[in-house]
Amino acid sequence: MAVTRMLLSENFRVVIHDSSVDALNDFVAELGSAAKRDVCYPICFDPSNSEAVAAAVARIDADAWPVYVLINNSGILSNTLVEETSIDEWRNVFAQNVDSAFLLSRALLPAMRKRKWGRIVNTCSLAGKTGGVTTGVAYSTTKGALQTLTFALARESAKDGITVNGIAPAYIRTPTVETYPEDVVDMLLRYIPVSRFCEPEEFAHVVRFLISPMSGFITGEIIGTFGGLAGIFWYGPCDEHAFWWVCDVPSPPFCAFANGHGVSYVLRHARCMLTVSAWLLSLLSRCLCFSCFCVLDTLGVFLIASQTRTAVYI
């Protein structure tokens, strides 16, 4: 909703999408008077189905506006562990979280390439960077795959004036977060360094930045909206509330760099260099090994940009 309102306030034309008719109607109703026909175009289809995507894109081309910006936000949450994840759930989560972004990107990229301008923004997750603990294996894996899709599309499309980036949120103050028990909310706020959740408008601000014409030199990036949470390790199920700072890092083997022999010494002492590398990797893995709730706005939305430019938000 915040991204939609931001684009409307920036004079974007918006195609609003959801795979549920009821959810789509509720979304349009919540927009109120802002959802005027000349700036909003609601459409319902399954973004994980290739035929449905092709038909929807053809309909948008015929009835709405040219698409310049695609924002892939559609997805579902899965919290099951690997032993409990059925093959059907695994495939369904991949279809909704990865296939949808692939299919829409594949369908809209040719027109962007012809115009030599385009923006794609994928909603990733902190779970895609860490593997997650409170989120299930299927969800975390799909978000990692979405990051890799972002990198691949960015490299493939850069020569055509198209940027592809991702945003990886952790906790956003959505109605879902507001249903958490008070003690869980208090615990989270204590361990998020900025001591609050990300506001939806702040997420929308990152979207605004990435689709700006002035962001044409930024592509293949994943921007984290963590509030500093990446410096914390959370082990175990959420009801254990086991948080602590990563502070038991072993002392670094600096001896290889302290004797003044420089690069030649390091090259002659490969074993010591490997020790240094192992220590750095250990430190990095510890700093990154934490889990979080990944809050997903299940409403997928198409956003189409103003005048002759079009943004798509899935």
N, C-alpha and C positions, 0 to 999 in steps of 0.2 A: 504493500500500500504506500509506504513512504517513497519508494522509487517511482511509482506511478505519479504520485502527487508532485514529486520533484520535476519529472519530465513535463507534466502539464504546466507547472509554473514557469518552466523554461520554454514554453510555447512549442512543445513537442506534440505531435499527433500520435495517438496511442492505440495500438491493437491489444485488447485485453483478452488473454487466453486462459482457459482452464479445461481440464478433461472432464470436469463435473459441471453439469448445467446449473445445478443448485448453487454450487460454490461461486460460479461465474455471476449468476444473478445477484447473489449477496454482495459480491465485490463491487459490482456496478452500482448497486443501491447505496453502498457505503460511500462511494465517490460523490453521490448526490448530484448537484447541479454542475459539477465539474465534468461529468460524463456526457458531454454533448456529442451529438452524432457527427459533427464536422471535425471533432478532434479525438473521438473514441470509437473503436470498432471491436465489439466483443465477438469472440469466436471460440467454439468448443470442438476439440478433437483430441485424439490420443497421440501425444508427441513421440511415443515409442514405436509407433506403427508407420512404416515407410510409405505405404499407400495413403494413409490419412495425412501425413505430413505433405506429400506431394499435392494432394487435393487442396489442403489448406493454403499452401503457398500460392497455388494458382488462383484460388479465390481471393486472397489478399491482393495479388497483383491486379486482378480484374476489378475488384470492388473498392479497394482502399488506396494505398499509396506505395511507392517504391520503398524498399527496406534498405536502410543504410547501417543500422545498428542492431545487433542481436545480443540479447542478454538472456543467457540460459540459467533459469532459476528453478525449473521444475525438478521435483524429486520426492522420494519417500524415505522415511526413517526405518531402520531395522536395528534392534538391540540384541538379537540372539547371538550366542556364542557359536563357535565353529561346529561343535558336535550337535548342536540343536538346529543348525541351519539346513533346511531341506534344499534340494536342488531347485525346486520350484521357487522358493523364496529368493535364493541366490540369483536366479535368472531374472526374476521380476524386479528386484532392486537394481540390477545392472541395466535392465531395459528402461526403467524410469529415470535413473540417475545418469547413465552414460549414453545409452542409445539415443535418447531424446536430443541431447546436445549434439551428438554426431550427425543425426539425421537432419536437424534444422540447419546446422552449419553447412552440411553438404548441399542442401537445397538452396541456400541463400548466397553462398560464396560466389557462384558464377556471375550473378548480377553485380555483386560488389566489385569483382575483378574487372568487369567491363567498364564500370564507372571509375575505377582506380581509386576507390575510397571505401573504407568500411571499418566497423568496430565490432568486435565480439568480446563479451565479458561473461565468464563462466563463474557461477557461484560454487566454489569449492568448500572446503571445511578444514578446520584444524585437525580433525580425525584423519584426513588424507595425508597429513605430514607426520603424524605420530602413531597411527594404527588404532588409536582410541582404546579405551577400556570400558567406559560406560556405553559407548556405541558398539554395535555388533560388527562382526568380521565382514559381512557383506557390505554394509554401509561404508565402513572405513576404506575398504578396498575400492569401491566405486569412486570415492572422492579422490583417492590416489590416482585412479585411472583418468579421472576428469582433469587432474593437473597435467598428466602426461599428454592428454589430448590437447590441452591448451598449448603446451610447448611445441607439439608437432604442427598444429595449425599455424602457430605464430611463425615458425621457420618457413613453412610452405607458402604463406600468404604475404610475407613482409614486402616482397618485391612489387606487389600490386597495390601498395598503399593501404593495406589492411592490417590493423593491430589486433592481437588476440591475447587477452590477459585474464587472470582469475582473481577472485576475492575469497579469502579463507576466513570466515568468521568463527568465533567460538560461542560466546553468550551474547545474544541480542535481546533486548527487552521487548519481547513479543508476548501475546496472550499465553503462549505455551509456557514461557519462563515464569510468568506471573502466577501459574498454577502450582509451582513448586512449593513444598512445605516451607514454612518460615525459617526453620532451623537450617535447611539446606541453602536457602537464599542467603542467610546470614553468614554461613560458612564460606560460600562462594565469594561473597563481597569482601570477606577478610583476606582471602588469598589472591584476589585479582588486584595487582598493584595499584591500579587507578581507583579501586574501591567502588566500582559501579559496573553495570552492564553497558554494552554498546547500545546507543540509541539507534532506532531504525533510520532516523534522518542522517546519522553519521555514516551508516552503510550506504545510503543513497548518495551522500557527498562523494564517496569513493567512486561510485558508478559515474557520477557527473564528471569527475576528474579524468577517468579512463576513456570516456567517449568524447572528450573535448578535442577539437582540432589541434590544440597545443600539446596533446599527448601522443602525437604521431611517431615520436622516437622511442616510445615505451611499448615494448611488446615481449611476450613470452615471460611475463612476470606474474607471481602470485603474491598479492598484497594481503598481509594478515591483519585482521582487526581483533586482536587478542587482549588489548589492555595490559600488555606485559605478562600475560599468563604463561607464556612460553618459558619463563624462568622457574616454573614450579613443577614438581613431580607429584602426581596423584596416583597412588597404587591401590588397587582393589575395588570392589563394588562401591557405589556411591554411599551406601548406608554405613560403611566403615569410616568415612570421613577422614581418611588417612592422607593428610597433606604434609609435606615438609619441603624445606629448601634443599637444593642439591648443594651440600656443603662438605661432603666427605671425599673430595677429589684427592687422589694421591699426589704426592709432590712430583713435579716434572723433572725429568732427567736433563737438566740444563747443562751438564758437564760438557757435552759435545760442542756447545756454543760459547763457552766461557774461557777458552784458552787462547783465543786470538788467532787461530790458524784459519779461520774463515771456511770458505767453501771447500778448499782442498782437503781440510781435515775431515769435513763431513763426508766427502766422497771416499776418503780412505777408510772411513769407519762406518760402513753401511749398516752394521748391526746397531750401532748407537742411533743412527738416523731412523731405523725401523722402530726402535724403542720410542723415540720422540713421536713418530707418526702414530704409533699405537696409543700412546698417552693422549694425544690430541683427539683421536677418534673416540677414545673412551670418554673423555670430557664432553665431546659433542653429543655422543649418544645419550649420556646422562642428562644433559641439559634439555635434550629434545624428548626424552622418554617420560611423558606425562599423559594423563588422560583428561578428557573434559566432556561435558554435555555438548553436543553439537545441535543447536536449535535450528530446525528447518521449517521455514514457512512453506507449508505444503501447497499453497496456492501458486500455481504457475501462471505467469502473466506475460503477455506479449506487449511490448511498448514500441510504438512507431513514431519516429522523430518528426520535427516540425518542417513545414513548408516542403522543400524537395528532398529533405533528408529523413530517413526512417530508422528508428531503433526498435529492435525486437527483444522483448523480455519474456523468457519462458519460465 
